[in-house]
Amino acid sequence: MKKILLIEDTLDVLNNLTELLQMEGYEIISAFNGMDAFERLKSNKPDLIITDLRMPHMDGFSFIEQLKLKPILKSIPILVFSANATPENERKVLELGAAGFLKKPCNTEILLESINRIL
């Protein structure tokens, strides 16, 4: 079973995505921000990370930058899933090393296709 670390600070979005991805057969690890995600990464190595951009304590940009500095974690693919979808933000996260960028809200099929493509 593939493992996904889901980083999202809006509880309803986190719960809905968790339920959807579990129904698709993925194991989900949840985090509310980048700092929380690094705590989860101490004991789990997911196959994919899905992160929002705007979050308290450590936003998605900082999270990606910090993750890419860690040799044992930098190869984990990252899919950014954010309502803050500007061309500048998309370009920046791809330059930082994200594998993809999706705008919230998004069609379930597009989300699942993106996950399958990356995995």
Secondary structure as UniProt FT lines:
FT   STRAND          3..7
FT   HELIX           11..23
FT   TURN            24..25
FT   STRAND          27..31
FT   HELIX           34..41
FT   TURN            42..43
FT   STRAND          48..51
FT   HELIX           60..67
FT   TURN            68..69
FT   TURN            71..75
FT   STRAND          78..82
FT   HELIX           87..96
FT   STRAND          100..103
FT   HELIX           108..118
//
